[in-house]
């Protein structure tokens, strides 16, 4: 039986140039905004800064405890600030030691945590926005209350939520694309 046998001819690799040896290696999975990237660290810092700003502005008023939505906002942005601070520390560590945070368990933890905190922050900011509109526009009690502080704290909570949302979506997308 005459069967043709393919022959393999080895091919030499092209020589490396001097600049190619020093070029940084980039992985295709490194999408900016994901954990362990500089943009991911920037998002975490924004989340933390705006959540702490909302928390401190709302806590600086003396009568926020009389409204349940404002208490809920303080609790939600308090949790958001703790979550963002802990992930900021993890991102800083990952960037300093050049570790990849693409482990499916880590990404799952980040996704679940971001989903929970973003939902809580959005719900608290929406409830607080409703109360501030009620106080200022409908009841006209801004003279007796701290309306500008309430509105500013609510705005900071919304900005914190806007910073959490890309982190959640990128982590969820990374988890879903595995």
The 8 nearest C-alpha neighbors of each residue, nearest first, counted from 0:
[[1, 2, 3, 4, 5, 6, 7, 8],
 [0, 2, 3, 4, 5, 6, 7, 8],
 [3, 1, 0, 4, 5, 6, 7, 8],
 [2, 4, 5, 1, 6, 0, 7, 8],
 [5, 3, 6, 2, 1, 7, 0, 8],
 [6, 4, 3, 7, 2, 8, 1, 9],
 [5, 7, 4, 8, 3, 9, 2, 10],
 [6, 8, 9, 5, 10, 4, 11, 3],
 [7, 9, 10, 6, 5, 11, 4, 12],
 [10, 8, 7, 11, 12, 6, 13, 5],
 [11, 9, 8, 12, 13, 7, 14, 6],
 [10, 12, 13, 9, 14, 8, 15, 7],
 [11, 13, 14, 10, 15, 9, 16, 8],
 [12, 14, 11, 15, 10, 16, 19, 9],
 [13, 15, 12, 16, 11, 17, 19, 20],
 [16, 14, 19, 13, 17, 20, 18, 12],
 [15, 17, 19, 18, 14, 20, 13, 21],
 [16, 18, 19, 20, 15, 21, 22, 14],
 [19, 17, 20, 16, 21, 22, 15, 23],
 [18, 20, 22, 21, 16, 17, 15, 23],
 [19, 21, 18, 22, 17, 16, 15, 23],
 [22, 20, 19, 18, 23, 17, 24, 16],
 [21, 23, 19, 20, 24, 18, 25, 17],
 [24, 22, 25, 21, 20, 19, 26, 18],
 [23, 25, 22, 26, 21, 20, 27, 19],
 [26, 24, 23, 27, 29, 28, 22, 30],
 [25, 27, 28, 29, 24, 30, 23, 99],
 [26, 28, 29, 25, 30, 24, 31, 101],
 [27, 29, 26, 30, 101, 25, 173, 31],
 [30, 28, 27, 26, 31, 36, 25, 33],
 [31, 29, 28, 33, 32, 27, 36, 169],
 [30, 32, 38, 33, 36, 29, 39, 37],
 [33, 31, 39, 38, 30, 36, 166, 34],
 [32, 34, 39, 31, 36, 30, 169, 35],
 [35, 33, 39, 36, 100, 90, 32, 40],
 [34, 36, 90, 93, 94, 100, 33, 99],
 [37, 35, 39, 38, 34, 31, 33, 32],
 [36, 38, 40, 39, 41, 35, 31, 32],
 [39, 37, 32, 41, 31, 40, 36, 42],
 [40, 38, 32, 33, 36, 42, 34, 37],
 [39, 41, 37, 43, 38, 42, 90, 87],
 [40, 42, 38, 44, 39, 43, 45, 37],
 [43, 41, 39, 45, 40, 44, 162, 46],
 [44, 42, 46, 40, 45, 41, 87, 83],
 [43, 45, 47, 41, 46, 42, 48, 40],
 [46, 44, 42, 48, 47, 43, 49, 41],
 [47, 45, 159, 43, 44, 162, 49, 48],
 [46, 48, 80, 44, 50, 83, 45, 49],
 [49, 47, 45, 51, 50, 46, 44, 52],
 [48, 50, 52, 159, 155, 51, 46, 47],
 [51, 49, 53, 76, 47, 80, 52, 48],
 [50, 52, 54, 48, 53, 49, 55, 80],
 [53, 51, 49, 55, 50, 54, 56, 48],
 [54, 52, 152, 155, 50, 56, 51, 55],
 [53, 55, 51, 57, 52, 73, 56, 58],
 [54, 56, 58, 52, 57, 53, 59, 51],
 [57, 55, 59, 53, 58, 54, 152, 52],
 [56, 58, 54, 59, 55, 152, 60, 53],
 [57, 59, 55, 60, 56, 54, 63, 73],
 [60, 58, 56, 57, 55, 61, 54, 148],
 [61, 59, 58, 57, 62, 63, 145, 56],
 [60, 62, 63, 59, 58, 64, 57, 145],
 [61, 63, 64, 65, 60, 144, 66, 145],
 [64, 62, 65, 69, 66, 61, 60, 70],
 [65, 63, 62, 66, 70, 69, 67, 61],
 [64, 66, 63, 62, 67, 69, 70, 61],
 [67, 65, 69, 64, 68, 63, 70, 62],
 [66, 68, 70, 69, 71, 65, 64, 63],
 [69, 67, 71, 127, 70, 66, 126, 72],
 [68, 70, 72, 71, 67, 66, 63, 127],
 [71, 69, 67, 73, 72, 68, 64, 74],
 [70, 72, 68, 74, 69, 73, 123, 75],
 [73, 71, 123, 69, 75, 70, 74, 76],
 [72, 74, 70, 71, 76, 54, 75, 77],
 [73, 75, 77, 71, 72, 76, 78, 70],
 [76, 74, 72, 78, 77, 120, 73, 119],
 [75, 77, 79, 50, 78, 73, 74, 80],
 [78, 76, 74, 80, 75, 79, 73, 81],
 [77, 79, 81, 75, 76, 80, 82, 74],
 [80, 78, 76, 82, 77, 81, 116, 83],
 [79, 81, 47, 83, 77, 50, 78, 82],
 [82, 80, 84, 78, 79, 83, 85, 77],
 [83, 81, 79, 85, 80, 84, 78, 86],
 [82, 84, 80, 86, 47, 85, 81, 43],
 [85, 83, 87, 81, 86, 82, 80, 47],
 [84, 86, 88, 82, 87, 83, 81, 89],
 [87, 85, 89, 83, 88, 84, 90, 82],
 [88, 86, 84, 90, 89, 85, 43, 83],
 [87, 89, 91, 85, 86, 90, 92, 84],
 [88, 90, 86, 92, 87, 91, 93, 85],
 [91, 89, 35, 93, 87, 92, 88, 40],
 [92, 90, 88, 94, 93, 89, 95, 87],
 [91, 93, 89, 95, 90, 94, 88, 96],
 [94, 92, 98, 90, 35, 97, 96, 91],
 [93, 95, 97, 91, 92, 96, 35, 90],
 [96, 94, 92, 93, 97, 91, 98, 90],
 [95, 97, 93, 98, 94, 92, 91, 99],
 [98, 96, 94, 93, 95, 99, 92, 35],
 [99, 97, 93, 96, 100, 94, 35, 95],
 [98, 100, 101, 35, 97, 93, 102, 34],
 [99, 101, 102, 35, 34, 98, 105, 106],
 [102, 100, 99, 103, 106, 105, 34, 173],
 [101, 103, 105, 104, 100, 106, 99, 107],
 [104, 102, 106, 105, 107, 101, 174, 177],
 [105, 103, 107, 106, 102, 108, 101, 109],
 [104, 106, 108, 102, 107, 103, 109, 100],
 [105, 107, 109, 103, 108, 104, 110, 102],
 [108, 106, 104, 110, 105, 109, 103, 111],
 [107, 109, 105, 111, 106, 110, 112, 104],
 [110, 108, 106, 112, 107, 111, 113, 105],
 [111, 109, 107, 113, 170, 108, 112, 167],
 [110, 112, 114, 108, 113, 109, 107, 115],
 [113, 111, 109, 115, 114, 110, 108, 116],
 [112, 114, 110, 167, 116, 111, 115, 117],
 [115, 113, 111, 117, 112, 116, 110, 167],
 [114, 116, 112, 118, 113, 117, 111, 119],
 [115, 117, 119, 113, 118, 114, 79, 120],
 [118, 116, 120, 114, 119, 115, 113, 160],
 [119, 117, 121, 115, 116, 120, 122, 114],
 [118, 120, 116, 122, 117, 121, 75, 123],
 [121, 119, 117, 123, 75, 122, 118, 116],
 [122, 120, 124, 118, 123, 119, 117, 125],
 [121, 123, 125, 119, 120, 124, 118, 126],
 [124, 122, 72, 126, 120, 125, 121, 71],
 [125, 123, 127, 121, 153, 126, 122, 156],
 [126, 124, 128, 122, 127, 123, 121, 129],
 [127, 125, 129, 123, 128, 124, 68, 122],
 [128, 126, 130, 124, 129, 68, 125, 69],
 [129, 127, 125, 131, 126, 130, 124, 132],
 [128, 130, 126, 132, 127, 131, 133, 125],
 [129, 131, 133, 127, 132, 128, 134, 126],
 [132, 130, 134, 128, 133, 129, 135, 127],
 [133, 131, 129, 135, 130, 136, 134, 128],
 [132, 134, 130, 137, 131, 135, 136, 138],
 [135, 133, 131, 138, 132, 140, 139, 136],
 [134, 136, 139, 132, 141, 133, 140, 131],
 [137, 135, 132, 139, 133, 138, 134, 131],
 [136, 138, 133, 139, 135, 134, 132, 140],
 [139, 137, 134, 140, 136, 133, 135, 141],
 [138, 140, 135, 136, 141, 137, 134, 142],
 [141, 139, 142, 138, 134, 143, 135, 144],
 [142, 140, 144, 135, 146, 143, 139, 134],
 [141, 143, 140, 144, 139, 145, 146, 135],
 [142, 144, 141, 140, 145, 146, 139, 134],
 [145, 143, 141, 146, 142, 140, 62, 134],
 [144, 146, 148, 147, 149, 141, 60, 143],
 [147, 145, 149, 141, 148, 144, 150, 131],
 [146, 148, 150, 149, 145, 151, 141, 152],
 [149, 147, 151, 145, 150, 146, 152, 56],
 [150, 148, 146, 152, 147, 151, 153, 145],
 [149, 151, 153, 147, 148, 152, 146, 154],
 [150, 152, 148, 154, 153, 149, 147, 155],
 [153, 151, 53, 155, 149, 154, 150, 56],
 [154, 152, 150, 156, 151, 124, 155, 149],
 [153, 155, 151, 157, 156, 152, 150, 158],
 [156, 154, 158, 53, 152, 49, 157, 153],
 [155, 157, 159, 153, 154, 158, 53, 124],
 [158, 156, 160, 154, 159, 155, 124, 161],
 [159, 157, 161, 155, 160, 156, 154, 162],
 [158, 160, 46, 156, 162, 49, 157, 161],
 [159, 161, 157, 163, 162, 158, 117, 121],
 [162, 160, 158, 159, 164, 163, 157, 165],
 [161, 163, 159, 160, 46, 164, 42, 165],
 [164, 162, 160, 166, 161, 165, 117, 46],
 [163, 165, 167, 166, 161, 162, 168, 160],
 [166, 164, 168, 167, 163, 169, 162, 161],
 [167, 165, 169, 163, 164, 168, 170, 32],
 [166, 168, 164, 170, 113, 165, 169, 110],
 [167, 169, 171, 165, 170, 166, 172, 164],
 [170, 168, 172, 166, 171, 167, 165, 173],
 [171, 169, 173, 167, 110, 172, 168, 174],
 [170, 172, 174, 168, 173, 169, 110, 167],
 [171, 173, 175, 169, 174, 170, 168, 176],
 [174, 172, 170, 176, 171, 175, 169, 177],
 [173, 175, 171, 172, 176, 177, 170, 106],
 [174, 176, 172, 173, 177, 171, 170, 169],
 [175, 177, 173, 174, 172, 171, 170, 169],
 [176, 175, 174, 173, 103, 172, 101, 171]]
